[in-house]
């Protein structure tokens, strides 16, 4: 997981290749799901993957700063996982998932 995050940082800094950043984001989510060794989480994540990718692509296109914020969230989640703090990791993941629709709604209303 760390290697995926490390490879994304230069892309974010360069402000290029939003599509590659999105693919690496998907890879991070996939590795995290599989690391859970929880069949339900893995299956649910795979079923929601296309929706997740669509939301991410919209968010990344309308707000580049959001990419930096989401990356920071990934780092915090990974730190919680490394510390084996499952409650913190879960709380951070739930917050992370709930933020995308909020950003889309905010940005959508700004463009009206």
C-alpha positions as CSV (number, residue, x, y, z in Angstrom):
1,X,0.0,0.0,0.0
2,X,2.8,2.4,0.9
3,X,4.4,1.9,-2.5
4,X,1.2,2.9,-4.3
5,X,0.9,6.1,-2.2
6,X,4.6,6.9,-2.7
7,X,4.3,6.7,-6.5
8,X,1.3,9.0,-6.5
9,X,3.0,11.9,-4.6
10,X,5.1,13.1,-7.5
11,X,2.1,12.9,-9.8
12,X,0.1,15.1,-7.4
13,X,3.0,17.6,-7.1
14,X,3.4,17.8,-10.9
15,X,-0.4,18.4,-11.3
16,X,-0.4,16.1,-14.3
17,X,-1.9,12.7,-15.2
18,X,-5.1,12.9,-13.3
19,X,-6.2,9.6,-15.0
20,X,-3.1,7.8,-13.7
21,X,-3.7,9.2,-10.2
22,X,-7.2,7.9,-10.4
23,X,-5.9,4.4,-11.4
24,X,-3.4,4.4,-8.6
25,X,-6.2,5.5,-6.2
26,X,-8.2,2.5,-7.4
27,X,-5.2,0.3,-6.9
28,X,-4.8,1.6,-3.3
29,X,-8.4,0.8,-2.6
30,X,-8.1,-2.7,-4.0
31,X,-5.0,-3.5,-2.0
32,X,-6.6,-2.2,1.1
33,X,-9.7,-4.3,0.6
34,X,-7.7,-7.4,-0.1
35,X,-5.5,-6.8,2.9
36,X,-8.7,-6.9,5.1
37,X,-9.0,-10.7,4.3
38,X,-12.7,-10.1,4.8
39,X,-14.7,-11.7,2.0
40,X,-17.7,-9.4,2.5
41,X,-15.5,-6.2,2.3
42,X,-13.7,-7.5,-0.8
43,X,-16.9,-8.5,-2.6
44,X,-18.8,-5.3,-1.7
45,X,-15.8,-3.2,-2.8
46,X,-15.6,-5.0,-6.1
47,X,-19.3,-4.5,-6.7
48,X,-19.0,-0.8,-5.9
49,X,-15.8,-0.3,-7.8
50,X,-17.3,1.1,-11.0
51,X,-19.4,3.6,-9.1
52,X,-16.4,4.5,-7.0
53,X,-14.3,5.1,-10.1
54,X,-16.9,7.3,-11.6
55,X,-17.2,9.4,-8.5
56,X,-13.5,9.7,-8.2
57,X,-13.1,10.7,-11.9
58,X,-15.7,13.5,-11.4
59,X,-14.2,14.7,-8.2
60,X,-10.6,14.7,-9.6
61,X,-11.6,16.7,-12.7
62,X,-13.6,19.4,-10.8
63,X,-11.2,20.0,-7.9
64,X,-7.5,19.3,-8.2
65,X,-6.9,20.3,-4.5
66,X,-9.3,17.5,-3.6
67,X,-6.7,15.0,-4.9
68,X,-4.2,16.3,-2.3
69,X,-6.8,16.1,0.4
70,X,-7.9,12.5,-0.6
71,X,-4.2,11.5,-0.7
72,X,-3.7,12.8,2.8
73,X,-6.7,10.8,3.9
74,X,-5.1,7.7,2.4
75,X,-1.9,8.3,4.3
76,X,-3.8,8.7,7.5
77,X,-5.7,5.4,6.8
78,X,-2.5,3.6,6.1
79,X,-0.9,4.9,9.3
80,X,-3.9,3.6,11.3
81,X,-3.6,0.2,9.6
82,X,0.1,0.0,10.3
83,X,-0.6,0.8,14.0
84,X,-3.3,-1.9,14.0
85,X,-5.8,0.7,15.2
86,X,-8.8,-0.8,13.5
87,X,-11.3,1.6,15.1
88,X,-9.4,4.6,13.8
89,X,-8.9,3.0,10.4
90,X,-12.6,2.3,10.1
91,X,-13.5,5.8,11.2
92,X,-11.1,7.4,8.7
93,X,-12.4,5.1,5.9
94,X,-16.0,5.9,6.6
95,X,-15.2,9.6,6.6
96,X,-13.2,9.2,3.4
97,X,-16.0,7.5,1.6
98,X,-18.6,10.0,2.7
99,X,-16.6,13.0,1.6
100,X,-16.8,12.4,-2.2
101,X,-20.5,13.1,-2.6
102,X,-20.2,16.2,-0.4
103,X,-17.5,17.5,-2.7
104,X,-19.5,16.8,-5.8
105,X,-22.6,18.5,-4.4
106,X,-20.5,21.6,-3.3
107,X,-18.7,21.9,-6.6
108,X,-21.9,21.2,-8.6
109,X,-23.7,24.1,-6.9
110,X,-20.7,26.4,-7.4
111,X,-21.0,25.8,-11.2
112,X,-24.7,26.6,-11.5
